[in-house]
Amino acid sequence: MNSSTKKKISKASTILQEVADYLEDKSAEDFELYGQRLFDLADEIETLLGEVDDNESNTDDEDDHQKDDI
């Protein structure tokens, strides 16, 4: 995944967290309805980005090993 896409995904996570924080501070009723779900979504996005990074690292490692075999 290119870095621009990863930055956009990371920004989405940050925005979700900011909205949840805002709701927690300004609107307890809305926070009760949506806040935890927003935090959970942000966490899922961060987990996804971690998996992408791990998979890309594994792919890079495999490519390095293949180059060593040549």
C-alpha positions in Angstrom: 0.0 0.0 0.0 1.5 3.4 -0.9 2.3 5.9 1.8 -0.3 8.4 0.7 -3.1 5.8 1.2 -1.7 4.8 4.6 -1.6 8.5 5.7 -5.2 9.0 4.6 -6.3 5.9 6.6 -4.3 7.1 9.6 -6.0 10.5 9.3 -9.4 8.8 9.3 -8.5 7.1 12.6 -7.4 10.4 14.1 -10.6 12.2 13.0 -12.7 9.4 14.5 -10.9 9.8 17.8 -11.2 13.6 17.8 -15.0 13.3 17.1 -15.4 10.8 19.9 -13.4 13.1 22.3 -15.5 16.0 21.3 -18.7 14.1 21.9 -17.4 13.0 25.3 -16.7 16.6 26.3 -19.7 18.3 24.7 -22.6 15.9 24.3 -22.9 13.1 26.8 -26.0 11.8 25.1 -24.4 11.5 21.7 -21.3 10.0 23.3 -23.4 7.3 24.9 -24.9 6.5 21.5 -21.8 6.8 19.3 -18.6 7.5 21.3 -17.4 4.0 22.1 -18.2 2.8 18.6 -16.1 5.7 17.2 -13.2 4.8 19.4 -13.6 1.1 18.5 -13.5 2.0 14.8 -10.4 4.1 15.3 -8.7 1.1 17.0 -9.7 -1.2 14.2 -8.1 1.2 11.7 -4.9 1.3 13.7 -4.9 -2.5 13.9 -5.4 -2.7 10.1 -2.5 -0.3 9.5 -0.3 -2.4 11.8 -1.2 -5.5 9.8 -0.4 -3.7 6.5 3.0 -2.7 7.9 3.7 -6.2 9.1 2.7 -7.7 5.8 4.8 -5.2 3.9 7.8 -5.9 6.1 7.3 -9.7 5.5 7.2 -9.1 1.8 10.3 -7.0 1.9 12.1 -9.7 3.9 11.1 -12.3 1.4 12.3 -10.1 -1.5 15.6 -9.7 0.3 16.0 -13.4 0.8 15.2 -14.1 -2.8 17.9 -11.6 -3.9 20.4 -13.3 -1.6 19.6 -16.7 -3.3 20.5 -15.4 -6.7 
